[in-house]
């Protein structure tokens, strides 16, 4: 008989029990959001996509790898900083 792994919980890395979704960030129009992301992975590039933000004047920070941003290389850091325009 083959073992079938349990389904993966949404937003959780079941191999390490680490959350893949961070806590909510509450901002208002006019705020400047600055977030530093450190990629501690050894072999995989990554990015941070800002769901709910149109990124009208900061498209380079949209975080879609291969479309608006190159991946953040392993063992490097990237700072996302942009003004919030949504009301």
C-alpha positions in Angstrom: 0.0 0.0 0.0 1.3 3.5 -0.9 1.2 6.3 1.6 -0.6 9.4 0.5 0.6 12.6 2.1 -2.0 14.7 3.8 -3.2 17.7 1.9 -1.2 20.9 2.3 -2.8 23.5 4.5 -3.2 26.8 2.6 -0.6 29.3 3.5 1.6 26.9 5.4 4.9 25.2 4.4 4.1 21.7 5.8 7.7 20.6 5.5 8.8 23.2 8.0 5.6 24.3 9.6 6.4 27.9 8.6 3.7 30.4 7.5 3.9 31.5 3.9 1.5 34.3 4.4 2.5 37.2 6.7 0.3 39.2 9.0 -1.8 42.0 7.5 -0.3 45.4 6.9 -2.7 48.3 7.5 -1.9 51.5 5.6 -3.8 54.6 4.5 -3.5 56.6 1.3 -0.4 58.8 1.4 1.6 56.4 3.7 5.0 55.3 2.5 5.4 51.6 2.9 8.9 50.2 3.4 9.5 46.5 3.7 12.8 44.7 3.6 12.7 41.1 2.4 15.7 38.8 3.0 15.8 35.7 0.8 17.4 33.1 3.1 16.8 30.3 0.6 19.9 28.7 -0.7 18.9 28.0 -4.3 15.6 29.8 -5.2 14.9 33.3 -6.1 11.6 34.9 -4.8 9.6 38.1 -4.6 6.8 39.7 -2.7 3.6 40.5 -4.6 1.3 43.2 -3.2 -2.2 41.9 -3.6 -4.7 44.8 -3.6 -2.3 47.5 -4.6 -2.4 48.8 -8.2 1.3 50.0 -8.0 0.5 52.8 -10.5 3.7 54.8 -9.8 5.8 51.9 -8.5 5.3 49.0 -11.0 8.9 47.9 -10.5 7.9 46.9 -6.9 4.8 44.8 -8.0 6.7 41.6 -7.3 5.6 39.5 -10.3 8.8 37.6 -11.2 9.6 37.7 -14.9 7.0 40.4 -15.5 7.6 43.4 -13.3 10.6 42.2 -11.2 13.6 40.0 -11.4 13.7 37.4 -8.6 15.5 38.3 -5.4 18.6 36.1 -5.5 19.3 33.6 -2.8 21.0 35.0 0.3 20.3 38.7 -0.7 18.0 41.3 0.5 15.6 43.7 -1.4 13.7 46.8 0.0 10.3 47.5 -1.3 9.4 51.2 -0.7 6.5 53.0 -2.3 3.7 55.5 -1.5 0.3 54.0 -1.0 -2.2 55.6 -3.5 -5.3 53.4 -2.9 -8.1 55.1 -1.0 
